[in-house]
Amino acid sequence: MKINKVFLLLFASISLVSCHESLEDRAAKDCKEFTEKNCPTPLENNTRMDSMVYEPATHTIHYYHSFFNEADNKAVIDAHTATLRKTLLDAVKADMGTKIYKEAGFNFRYTYHSSKTPQQILLDFTFTKGEY
């Protein structure tokens, strides 16, 4: 009877450990599921989210967006880069959905492409733990 209890405890311990998902695994899974279910998102304020990816080598959640219509203008973007960076940083700070990732020191990267010329990057910001 004592041996059965030991095996039961051992089996339960192994089961719990094998079901444990690391935060990195969760980030990759969450990003993949979000992208599959929601991307590309509907156009909002001439912007669309194309995908969200977790990059394990740098612990970065990377958001890919595209600018459309009048927002897809490099000269205008360049003239407002500082304001756009501050707006994105404020959004990162306020986002409660990423709280566990912020507490773990993850980075958040935002890349905005031109919809007219998709290979052209109009904005690319990375926010690190010291910033948010």
TINU-743531 format. One record per residue (C-alpha): z, y, x; residue in three letters; residue number from 1. Coordinates in Angstrom, 2 decimals, padded with zeros to 5 digits, m for minus. Example, Ala and Ser with C-alpha at 12.3 -4.5 7.8 and 13.67 -1.06 7.14 Angstrom:
2
{c3 007.80	c2 m004.50	c1 012.30	res ala	n 1}
{c3 007.14	c2 m001.06	c1 013.67	res ser	n 2}
***
This chain:
132
{c3 000.00	c2 000.00	c1 000.00	res met	n 1}
{c3 000.86	c2 002.39	c1 002.85	res lys	n 2}
{c3 m002.50	c2 001.70	c1 004.50	res ile	n 3}
{c3 m004.32	c2 002.55	c1 001.25	res asn	n 4}
{c3 m002.56	c2 005.94	c1 001.16	res lys	n 5}
{c3 m003.56	c2 006.64	c1 004.75	res val	n 6}
{c3 m007.20	c2 005.76	c1 004.03	res phe	n 7}
{c3 m007.13	c2 007.85	c1 000.87	res leu	n 8}
{c3 m005.76	c2 010.86	c1 002.77	res leu	n 9}
{c3 m008.26	c2 010.35	c1 005.58	res leu	n 10}
{c3 m011.17	c2 010.05	c1 003.13	res phe	n 11}
{c3 m010.02	c2 013.15	c1 001.23	res ala	n 12}
{c3 m009.74	c2 015.12	c1 004.50	res ser	n 13}
{c3 m013.20	c2 014.09	c1 005.65	res ile	n 14}
{c3 m014.66	c2 014.94	c1 002.24	res ser	n 15}
{c3 m013.13	c2 018.40	c1 002.28	res leu	n 16}
{c3 m014.33	c2 019.12	c1 005.81	res val	n 17}
{c3 m017.87	c2 017.92	c1 005.10	res ser	n 18}
{c3 m018.08	c2 020.13	c1 001.98	res cys	n 19}
{c3 m016.97	c2 023.22	c1 003.87	res his	n 20}
{c3 m019.79	c2 025.69	c1 004.31	res glu	n 21}
{c3 m019.71	c2 028.21	c1 007.15	res ser	n 22}
{c3 m020.17	c2 031.87	c1 006.37	res leu	n 23}
{c3 m023.42	c2 031.79	c1 008.35	res glu	n 24}
{c3 m024.70	c2 028.88	c1 006.25	res asp	n 25}
{c3 m023.66	c2 030.70	c1 003.10	res arg	n 26}
{c3 m025.49	c2 033.87	c1 004.22	res ala	n 27}
{c3 m028.68	c2 031.92	c1 004.91	res ala	n 28}
{c3 m028.42	c2 030.14	c1 001.56	res lys	n 29}
{c3 m027.63	c2 033.33	c1 m000.39	res asp	n 30}
{c3 m030.53	c2 035.22	c1 001.21	res cys	n 31}
{c3 m032.97	c2 032.39	c1 000.58	res lys	n 32}
{c3 m031.88	c2 031.96	c1 m003.05	res glu	n 33}
{c3 m031.99	c2 035.70	c1 m003.72	res phe	n 34}
{c3 m035.50	c2 035.95	c1 m002.28	res thr	n 35}
{c3 m036.77	c2 032.94	c1 m004.22	res glu	n 36}
{c3 m035.31	c2 034.17	c1 m007.52	res lys	n 37}
{c3 m035.82	c2 037.93	c1 m007.28	res asn	n 38}
{c3 m038.47	c2 038.91	c1 m004.77	res cys	n 39}
{c3 m040.60	c2 040.79	c1 m004.84	res pro	n 40}
{c3 m038.43	c2 042.98	c1 m007.05	res thr	n 41}
{c3 m039.90	c2 045.34	c1 m009.61	res pro	n 42}
{c3 m040.92	c2 048.73	c1 m008.27	res leu	n 43}
{c3 m038.05	c2 051.23	c1 m008.38	res glu	n 44}
{c3 m038.35	c2 054.77	c1 m007.02	res asn	n 45}
{c3 m041.62	c2 053.75	c1 m005.33	res asn	n 46}
{c3 m039.80	c2 051.03	c1 m003.39	res thr	n 47}
{c3 m039.83	c2 047.25	c1 m003.68	res arg	n 48}
{c3 m037.65	c2 044.66	c1 m001.98	res met	n 49}
{c3 m039.93	c2 041.98	c1 m000.56	res asp	n 50}
{c3 m037.34	c2 039.57	c1 000.86	res ser	n 51}
{c3 m033.89	c2 039.15	c1 002.31	res met	n 52}
{c3 m033.37	c2 036.93	c1 005.36	res val	n 53}
{c3 m030.34	c2 035.89	c1 007.41	res tyr	n 54}
{c3 m030.97	c2 036.00	c1 011.17	res glu	n 55}
{c3 m028.32	c2 033.74	c1 012.76	res pro	n 56}
{c3 m028.95	c2 034.74	c1 016.39	res ala	n 57}
{c3 m027.79	c2 038.30	c1 015.68	res thr	n 58}
{c3 m025.61	c2 037.70	c1 012.58	res his	n 59}
{c3 m027.90	c2 040.04	c1 010.66	res thr	n 60}
{c3 m028.77	c2 040.17	c1 006.99	res ile	n 61}
{c3 m032.26	c2 041.65	c1 007.06	res his	n 62}
{c3 m033.75	c2 043.34	c1 004.01	res tyr	n 63}
{c3 m037.53	c2 043.82	c1 003.91	res tyr	n 64}
{c3 m038.89	c2 046.53	c1 001.61	res his	n 65}
{c3 m042.22	c2 048.23	c1 000.95	res ser	n 66}
{c3 m042.92	c2 051.86	c1 000.06	res phe	n 67}
{c3 m045.51	c2 052.62	c1 m002.63	res phe	n 68}
{c3 m047.36	c2 055.63	c1 m004.02	res asn	n 69}
{c3 m046.09	c2 059.01	c1 m002.76	res glu	n 70}
{c3 m043.21	c2 057.34	c1 m000.88	res ala	n 71}
{c3 m045.77	c2 055.53	c1 001.28	res asp	n 72}
{c3 m046.29	c2 058.57	c1 003.50	res asn	n 73}
{c3 m045.33	c2 058.41	c1 007.18	res lys	n 74}
{c3 m045.12	c2 062.20	c1 007.60	res ala	n 75}
{c3 m042.71	c2 062.53	c1 004.67	res val	n 76}
{c3 m040.63	c2 059.56	c1 005.86	res ile	n 77}
{c3 m040.47	c2 060.95	c1 009.40	res asp	n 78}
{c3 m039.31	c2 064.34	c1 008.09	res ala	n 79}
{c3 m036.47	c2 062.71	c1 006.13	res his	n 80}
{c3 m035.41	c2 059.89	c1 008.46	res thr	n 81}
{c3 m031.86	c2 061.19	c1 009.02	res ala	n 82}
{c3 m031.24	c2 061.63	c1 005.29	res thr	n 83}
{c3 m032.67	c2 058.20	c1 004.51	res leu	n 84}
{c3 m030.51	c2 056.59	c1 007.20	res arg	n 85}
{c3 m027.37	c2 058.24	c1 005.81	res lys	n 86}
{c3 m028.26	c2 057.18	c1 002.26	res thr	n 87}
{c3 m028.73	c2 053.56	c1 003.35	res leu	n 88}
{c3 m025.52	c2 053.57	c1 005.39	res leu	n 89}
{c3 m023.59	c2 054.95	c1 002.40	res asp	n 90}
{c3 m025.06	c2 052.15	c1 000.28	res ala	n 91}
{c3 m023.97	c2 049.53	c1 002.84	res val	n 92}
{c3 m020.45	c2 050.97	c1 002.87	res lys	n 93}
{c3 m020.23	c2 050.97	c1 m000.94	res ala	n 94}
{c3 m021.75	c2 047.51	c1 m001.53	res asp	n 95}
{c3 m018.93	c2 045.20	c1 m002.61	res met	n 96}
{c3 m021.34	c2 042.26	c1 m002.81	res gly	n 97}
{c3 m021.48	c2 042.10	c1 000.99	res thr	n 98}
{c3 m017.74	c2 042.58	c1 001.57	res lys	n 99}
{c3 m017.15	c2 039.14	c1 003.12	res ile	n 100}
{c3 m020.07	c2 039.64	c1 005.48	res tyr	n 101}
{c3 m018.84	c2 043.09	c1 006.49	res lys	n 102}
{c3 m015.35	c2 041.71	c1 007.12	res glu	n 103}
{c3 m016.92	c2 039.08	c1 009.39	res ala	n 104}
{c3 m018.79	c2 041.76	c1 011.37	res gly	n 105}
{c3 m022.33	c2 040.96	c1 010.24	res phe	n 106}
{c3 m025.13	c2 043.46	c1 010.85	res asn	n 107}
{c3 m027.36	c2 044.81	c1 008.09	res phe	n 108}
{c3 m030.95	c2 045.66	c1 008.85	res arg	n 109}
{c3 m033.42	c2 047.46	c1 006.60	res tyr	n 110}
{c3 m037.14	c2 047.41	c1 007.37	res thr	n 111}
{c3 m039.56	c2 049.38	c1 005.21	res tyr	n 112}
{c3 m043.29	c2 048.69	c1 005.42	res his	n 113}
{c3 m046.21	c2 050.65	c1 004.06	res ser	n 114}
{c3 m047.80	c2 049.00	c1 001.03	res ser	n 115}
{c3 m051.16	c2 050.52	c1 002.00	res lys	n 116}
{c3 m050.92	c2 049.22	c1 005.57	res thr	n 117}
{c3 m048.40	c2 046.33	c1 005.42	res pro	n 118}
{c3 m048.20	c2 045.86	c1 009.19	res gln	n 119}
{c3 m047.03	c2 049.48	c1 009.59	res gln	n 120}
{c3 m043.25	c2 049.88	c1 009.71	res ile	n 121}
{c3 m042.17	c2 053.24	c1 008.30	res leu	n 122}
{c3 m038.40	c2 052.78	c1 008.68	res leu	n 123}
{c3 m036.24	c2 050.29	c1 010.54	res asp	n 124}
{c3 m032.46	c2 050.73	c1 010.63	res phe	n 125}
{c3 m029.70	c2 048.35	c1 011.72	res thr	n 126}
{c3 m026.09	c2 049.03	c1 010.78	res phe	n 127}
{c3 m023.31	c2 047.39	c1 012.76	res thr	n 128}
{c3 m019.60	c2 046.88	c1 012.12	res lys	n 129}
{c3 m018.60	c2 050.12	c1 013.83	res gly	n 130}
{c3 m020.84	c2 052.12	c1 011.48	res glu	n 131}
{c3 m019.84	c2 050.75	c1 008.10	res tyr	n 132}
***
